[in-house]
Amino acid sequence: MNRPHKPGQNSARIAQSPLDIAVRNRDQKTIEMVRSAIDHKNTLLAYQPVMMSNDPTKVGFYEGLIRVLDETGRIIPAKDFIEVIEGTEFGRKIDSLSLNMGLKALFENQGLRLSINMSAHSIGFGPWRRNFYRWIERDDTIAERLILEITESSAMESPQKVVKFMDELQLLGVSFAIDDFGSGHTALRYFKDFFFDVLKIDGQFIKSIDKDLDNQALVKAMTSIAKHFDMLTVAEFVETRAEAETLITLGTDCLQGYFFSAPSTRPRWATEQSRQAAS
């Protein structure tokens, strides 16, 4: 007997648009690329210095940015894959690998202070926790030199879990940064609970800030919020001298971007160590 068709029945069979199919295929290729990089250990960190505003020649700390190698050996930056994998197991694995490489760098370079990115999705992930405590047991000063960056959007998905996680690791000396601040996801009421140590201002407010009075006002307000909650402020994506000078005038504590240095897999301290070893 033929059954009458109900509204919404077999909706999954509705043909997708060519754009939907193209996006799905692209995302699947991205996932496969990351899966292959993880399986073959084709991952590395690129390091970008974060400069002190009161002396822009002085490095406050470095940010370790995850990179993967594709099948041709090209270095692929996180912006090209992280959004696709962040909520998946591969995102948690990438966070674990990134942490392991960053802690190894801290262990080998006692004068280094380093920030590493992670998603709130990775909180409680077994390999991440094991990597963390394995290195801390080898050198407990690592915790004091580590900054964990959690994006604003990720933190807002499960704020209670993030607060509990921060409480645990801050007792060991770890600092926390809220990344991409101002991108539109933060509920300011949580600021009283989070106790972030660093506020990184989203790059959309930095571009041409020397000519944009609205963004100047917004950055000044963000800086004021950060100071009230005793947070260090970092302006991301600084690309010109005029932007840097404006941000210094507005009271931003640190500056990061291509104006100072591009991310490098051969950072300054590694180059200096190579020279010393060769001499």
N, C-alpha and C positions, 0 to 999 in steps of 0.2 A: 504494500500500500504506500502510495506517495504521501509523504508528510508535508504539510504546508510550510513554506519558508517563513521563519520568524525574523523580525528586524534585528540586525546585528549578528545573526547567525552566519558562521563562516566568514566573519569579518577579516580573519587573518589571511583569507585567500584573496582579498581585494588586491588588485594589481598595484604595486608600488610605482611611484613615478621614476623616470630615469635618474633624477637627481638623488632620490632616496637610495636607489640601487648603487649608484656611483659612490655615495658617501659610505654605505655599508661595506662595499668592496675595498675602499681606501682604508677604512678603519681596520678591516680584517688583515690587510697587508701590513699595516702598522703593527698590529698585535703579533703577527708572525715574525716581523723583523726583530721586535723586542724579545720574543721567545727564543729566537735563534741566538741573539746576542747574549742572553742569559745562559743558555745551554753551553755556549762555546766560550764563556767568560770574556766576551768582547765588550767590556765596559771600562770606563775610566772617568776620572774627574778632571774638569778644567777649573782653574782657580782664578778668581777675580778679586783684586784688592778693594777694600772699603777704606776710603781715606778720611782722615780727621779734618774737620772744617777749620779748626784753629791752627792747623799746619797741614795744608793739602799735599805736602810732600811725605807725610808720615802715614804709614798703613796702620789702621786700627785693628783690622782683622781681615781674613780672606773668606770668601764664599766658595765652597766646593760645589760645582755644578755637574750633574751627571751627564755623561755622553755615552752613546752606544755606537758600535761600528756596524754598518750594513754589510751585505754580502760582497760588496766591491771594496770594502775597507774604508769607505767614507765615514768621517766623524759626524754623527747626527746629534744636534743639540736637543735638550729636553723639550723645548717649545714645540718641536715637531712630532712628539709622541706622548707627552705626559698626560694630556687631557683625555686621550683615548684609553689609556691603561690605568689611570689613577684609582678607579673603583674596582679594579680586577686584582686577581692574585698576582699578576705580573707587576702591577704597581707596587704591591707590598714587597715583592722580591727585589725590584729596582731600589726601593727605599733601603732595604736591608744591605744590598751590595754597596750603595752609596755610603751608608753609615760605616760599613766595614772598611772601605777605602779611606774615608775621612779619619777614622780613629787610628788607623795604621799610620797615616801622615802625622797625626798629633803625637803618637808614640815615638816616632822616629825624629821628630823636630820639637824639642822641648820649649822653644821660644815661640811656637806657632799658636795662634788663636784662630779657630775655624768655625764657620757656620755650615751646616748641612741641612738640606731640604728634606722634609718628610710630609706625608699626608696623614690626617687623622685616621684614615682607614688602616694605617699600619700600627696603630696603638694596639698592643696585645698580641701582635704577630710574633710567633715563637722565635723564628730565626733572627728577627730584629732585636728582640730582647736578649737572646743568647749572645749575639755579636756585641751588644752594648756592655753587658756585664763581664764578658770574657776580657775585653780590653781594659775595663775599669779595674779588674782584679790585678792586671799586670802593671798598671800605673794609675793610681787614683787621682793624679793631677790632671789627667785627661778631661775629667768631668768639668773641672774649673775652666778649661780652655775651649769647651765645646758650646756652640750655640745651635739650637735646633730651630729651624724656620718652618712654621706651619702657615699655609696660606689662609687668608681671611675666610674664603669660601669654605675651605675644608674644616676650619675650626667651628664655623657656625652650624655645620651639619650635626655635630654632636658635642655641644659645649661642655656638658657635664663630664663626659669621658675625657675631654681635653684638660679640663681643670684638675681632675684626679691624677691624670698622667703627669701634668706639670708639677703638682704638689710632690709626687714621688721623686722625680728627678731633680727638682730644684734643691731638695734636701741634700743631694750629693754634690751640688755646686753647678749643675748645668743651667745655662741661661736659655731663654726662649725669645724668639722674634715672631711677631705677626707680620706675615709677608703680604704684599699687594694691598696694603691698607688703603681704603677709599674706593675700592672697586665695586662697592655697592651691596655688600652682604652683612656687614657688621651690625649687630644689635648693641648699641653703646652701653646698655644696661649691664652687659656681661663684663665690661671692663673692670668693675669692682671685684669680680671673681677670678678673672684670668691671671692677673699679675704677670703680664708679659714684661720682659726686660728691654726689648728693642721693638720699635715701630718702624717698619719699612714702608715709605710712602709710594704708592703705585705710580708707575712711570707716566701714566696718562696726564698727571698733574705737573710733570716736570718739563715736558717738551715745550720749548719756547716760553718758559715761565718768565723770562726777563721782559717779554712783550705782552704777557697775559695777566692783567690785573685781577681777574676773577680767580685764576689759579694761585696767584700770590696770596690772596685772601684765604683761600681754602688751605693752602700749605701752612700759612701762619696759624690757622685755627687748629690744624692737626698737630703742629708743633706745641701749641699751648696745651692741648689735651695730653700729649705725651709727657710734658714737663710736670703736669699736675699729678700724673700717675707714676712719676719717677722713671720714665722710659727714655732710652736713647733713641734719637730719630736718625733714620738713614734715608736719603733721597736716592731712588734708583734711576737708572737710564739717563744719567747726566752726560750730555754729548758735546756741550760747548762751554767755553770760558764764561760767557755771559750768563748761562744757566747756573754754573757753579757759583759765581760771584753773587747772584741774586739769592740763591739758597743760603749762602753764608750770612747774608744780610738779614734773612728771615729767621735765622737762629737754628737752622738744621745742624745737627751734631756731626753727621758723617755724609760722605758723598761717594757714590758708586756709579761707574759707567764707562763708556768707551772714551770719554775725554781723558780719563786717567789711564785706563788699560783695558784691553779686551781680555776675556777669559783665556787662560793659557794652560796647556797640559804640562808646560815646563815653567813653573813659577819661579820667582826670583830666588827663593831659598834653595830650590833644587839646583838651579844654575850655579849658585855660589858653592854648594856642596861639591858639584862636579869639578869646579875649578880647584877647590882645595884638595880633592882627591888626586887630581892630575899633577899638582905641584909637588 
